[in-house]
Amino acid sequence: MSDPGLPAPRSRRRFLRSAFSVGAVLGASLLAACTPAPPAAQKTEAKPTDAPKPVASPTASPAASPGVAASPSPAASPAASPSPSPAAQAAPAPAKPVASGPLKLGLLVPTSAVYSQLGDDIADGMSLYLESVGNRAGGRPIEVIREDEGIDPQPALQKARKLIEQDRVDVFAGVVSTAVVYAIRDLLHNSQTIFVGANAGGNDLTRARKSPYIFRASFTSWQVSYPLGEWIAKNVSKKVFVSAADYGFGQESAAAFKENFTRNGGEVVGEVYPRLGTTDYAPFLPQIQGANPEASYSFYSGSDAVSFVKQYAEFGLKDRIKLTGAGFLVEEDVLPAQGEAAVGAISSLFWAKTLDNPENRKFGDDYRAKTRREPSVFAVQGYDTARVIVEGVNAVGGDTANKEALIKALENVKFASPRGPFEFDPQTHQVVQTMYIRETRMQDGKPTNVVVANLGTIRDPGA
């Protein structure tokens, strides 16, 4: 997520003296989740059909402080910087490659410190797919040039500039942090560099700050939490307490949940927003208990998710107040540390390890064989990102210099992913995908997320 800052002082409460101390590597989960407050989501999910229009390029505001989660609010530029408009023309049929040199694929993900595992999952997912096609696209061998995203948007911007201006990459991919993706957005837009995002999930990248050259193969905060609001109101409880980490993506996710929960007759009986990186939730858990809700919605991830879920159970809330939340609360990267405390949680996400389709079964088997690790949602995002790029480049016969044709080809990419059907909204370049409700259960002695409901295709409103 981000640099969580200094830990909060430990509570004197006896039941938390033995609170689980999480490893730094768990802080890697969902680094992408930092954004400004979301624009109002729209109910309509009608699929737009127009080709993307050129958009003004607001100047990205540098993060106020280092740290992935400290997402800068995008500042409006005094003068818009429009880009050349991609023509709304049909993508050429696959043809003989017009370029014989290597296809340079720039990959910006964390490679060091506490976030390296998340970067490795994305990179390994990409590598798995690229190996399956012989590391070639459009008749050209693929050369991946990987740089360390780090945790600070400004050094990451310099790495991105190096990939574009020095290495002269044909296509750019990756980025875990929304703060980083906002920092490099104008560079991508103004240089007309095709970018396929593999994680950073702030809404504005494919809304107010969308660009013809930017695609996203991961998620938005709205896609994950908005559908959950209706499902909880109809299937779990109409009386919910909201708890989320106090930073951009946490607030954005909570707002999306509340909008659809209250729209369907639900009542939010209280809210708390602990700071990102909180280790002791003793001051907040009594507030949840005192509001007497029937369920809680929570957005936490990484070490925050481990601490919150374990302490929620220790405080005695697990069996009295149903724990629900965005899927990152109980995702594969944190479940081993949470253990039985996570069992019974209800969450929403676009993938689960146990999702039963041929693509997911093959992906899981191949990923385990390659890495000797269990797959994660981040590995799936990397895998799909690589496929998007390969299919787009194949469609233009390797001619990545023809940006208009490549953009149109990417807009037309559709395939069966381990997560389910995959395609882009041509108006926003945000992935359109199926959302699932999962319940955390014990299987073979380990906590595992099992799909209990299919919410159908979810399209971000894009406004």
Buried (B, 14 or more C-beta within 10 A) or exposed (E): BBBBBEEBEEBEBEEBEEBBEBEEBBBBBBBBBBBBEBBEBEEEEEEEEEBBEBBBBBBBBBBEEBBBBBBBBBEEBEEEEEBEEBEBEEBBEBBEBBBEEBBBBBBBBBBEBBBBBBBBBBBBBBBBBBEBBEBBBBBBEBBBBBBBBBBBBEBBBBBBEBBBEEEEBBBBBBBBBBBBBBBBBBBBBBBBBBBBBBBBBBBBBBBBBBBBBBBBBBBBBBBBBBBBBBBBBEEBBBBBBBBBBBBBBBBBBBBBBBBBBBEBEBEBBBBBBBEBBBBBBBEBBEEBBEBEBBBBBBBBBBBBBBBBBBBBBBBEBBEEBBBBBBBBBBBBBBBEBBBEBBBBBBBBBBBBBBBEBEBBEEBBEBBEEBBEBBBBBBBBBBBBBBBBBBBBBBBBBBBBEBBBBBBBBBBBBEEEBBBBEBBBBBBBBBBBBBBBBBBBBEEEEEBBBBBBBEBEBBBBBBE
